[in-house]
């Protein structure tokens, strides 16, 4: 299983929010964790905002930033199609980063489709790795579903 994290779900791996526990459990059993290459900036910003709002101590802030930086090496980081992302803003009323994440996840799906015959030839049915899009943004989850992605909504 590949879990693709939008920002709202990725943040939950580091900050205690509703659904953080179940998301952390899903992350433990996934074969791959994926997100867009811009996500580290978004997550660091969310952690920084919590610190500036006095929701985190300096010690916890430093620990979370260190953990994110260490974990980042293990994420599959995906680019995005800028024109497609722009289209998603208009088509679904998404935020700019939501649209970027949707485009990024679709790139993984497209690569899976292109390579599936190779995996099937070598591994049979065991070569099928499912991609799941995870977000707590309801509008983004609906758009992802319409675009043909399997969705694990958190909201």
GIJOQUI-V920118 format. One record per residue. N is the residue number from 1. RES is the residue in one small letter. D_FIRST is the distance of its C-alpha to the first C-alpha in whole Angstrom. Layout:
# GIJOQUI-V920118
n->N res->RES d_first->D_FIRST
n->N res->RES d_first->D_FIRST
This chain:
# GIJOQUI-V920118
n->1 res->x d_first->0
n->2 res->x d_first->4
n->3 res->x d_first->6
n->4 res->x d_first->10
n->5 res->x d_first->13
n->6 res->x d_first->16
n->7 res->x d_first->19
n->8 res->x d_first->20
n->9 res->x d_first->16
n->10 res->x d_first->16
n->11 res->x d_first->20
n->12 res->x d_first->19
n->13 res->x d_first->17
n->14 res->x d_first->21
n->15 res->x d_first->23
n->16 res->x d_first->24
n->17 res->x d_first->24
n->18 res->x d_first->23
n->19 res->x d_first->19
n->20 res->x d_first->19
n->21 res->x d_first->18
n->22 res->x d_first->15
n->23 res->x d_first->14
n->24 res->x d_first->14
n->25 res->x d_first->13
n->26 res->x d_first->10
n->27 res->x d_first->10
n->28 res->x d_first->11
n->29 res->x d_first->8
n->30 res->x d_first->5
n->31 res->x d_first->5
n->32 res->x d_first->7
n->33 res->x d_first->9
n->34 res->x d_first->11
n->35 res->x d_first->14
n->36 res->x d_first->17
n->37 res->x d_first->20
n->38 res->x d_first->22
n->39 res->x d_first->20
n->40 res->x d_first->22
n->41 res->x d_first->25
n->42 res->x d_first->24
n->43 res->x d_first->23
n->44 res->x d_first->26
n->45 res->x d_first->28
n->46 res->x d_first->27
n->47 res->x d_first->27
n->48 res->x d_first->31
n->49 res->x d_first->32
n->50 res->x d_first->31
n->51 res->x d_first->33
n->52 res->x d_first->36
n->53 res->x d_first->36
n->54 res->x d_first->37
n->55 res->x d_first->33
n->56 res->x d_first->33
n->57 res->x d_first->35
n->58 res->x d_first->35
n->59 res->x d_first->34
n->60 res->x d_first->31
n->61 res->x d_first->30
n->62 res->x d_first->31
n->63 res->x d_first->28
n->64 res->x d_first->26
n->65 res->x d_first->26
n->66 res->x d_first->26
n->67 res->x d_first->23
n->68 res->x d_first->21
n->69 res->x d_first->23
n->70 res->x d_first->22
n->71 res->x d_first->18
n->72 res->x d_first->18
n->73 res->x d_first->19
n->74 res->x d_first->15
n->75 res->x d_first->14
n->76 res->x d_first->13
n->77 res->x d_first->16
n->78 res->x d_first->16
n->79 res->x d_first->20
n->80 res->x d_first->21
n->81 res->x d_first->23
n->82 res->x d_first->26
n->83 res->x d_first->28
n->84 res->x d_first->25
n->85 res->x d_first->24
n->86 res->x d_first->28
n->87 res->x d_first->28
n->88 res->x d_first->25
n->89 res->x d_first->28
n->90 res->x d_first->30
n->91 res->x d_first->28
n->92 res->x d_first->27
n->93 res->x d_first->29
n->94 res->x d_first->26
n->95 res->x d_first->27
n->96 res->x d_first->27
n->97 res->x d_first->24
n->98 res->x d_first->22
n->99 res->x d_first->23
n->100 res->x d_first->22
n->101 res->x d_first->18
n->102 res->x d_first->18
n->103 res->x d_first->19
n->104 res->x d_first->17
n->105 res->x d_first->14
n->106 res->x d_first->15
n->107 res->x d_first->16
n->108 res->x d_first->12
n->109 res->x d_first->12
n->110 res->x d_first->16
n->111 res->x d_first->15
n->112 res->x d_first->12
n->113 res->x d_first->15
n->114 res->x d_first->17
n->115 res->x d_first->16
n->116 res->x d_first->14
n->117 res->x d_first->18
n->118 res->x d_first->18
n->119 res->x d_first->14
n->120 res->x d_first->16
n->121 res->x d_first->19
n->122 res->x d_first->18
n->123 res->x d_first->15
n->124 res->x d_first->16
n->125 res->x d_first->13
n->126 res->x d_first->11
n->127 res->x d_first->11
n->128 res->x d_first->9
n->129 res->x d_first->5
n->130 res->x d_first->5
n->131 res->x d_first->6
n->132 res->x d_first->7
n->133 res->x d_first->11
n->134 res->x d_first->12
n->135 res->x d_first->16
n->136 res->x d_first->19
n->137 res->x d_first->21
n->138 res->x d_first->22
n->139 res->x d_first->23
n->140 res->x d_first->20
n->141 res->x d_first->18
n->142 res->x d_first->20
n->143 res->x d_first->21
n->144 res->x d_first->17
n->145 res->x d_first->17
n->146 res->x d_first->20
n->147 res->x d_first->19
n->148 res->x d_first->16
n->149 res->x d_first->13
n->150 res->x d_first->11
n->151 res->x d_first->12
n->152 res->x d_first->12
n->153 res->x d_first->16
n->154 res->x d_first->17
n->155 res->x d_first->21
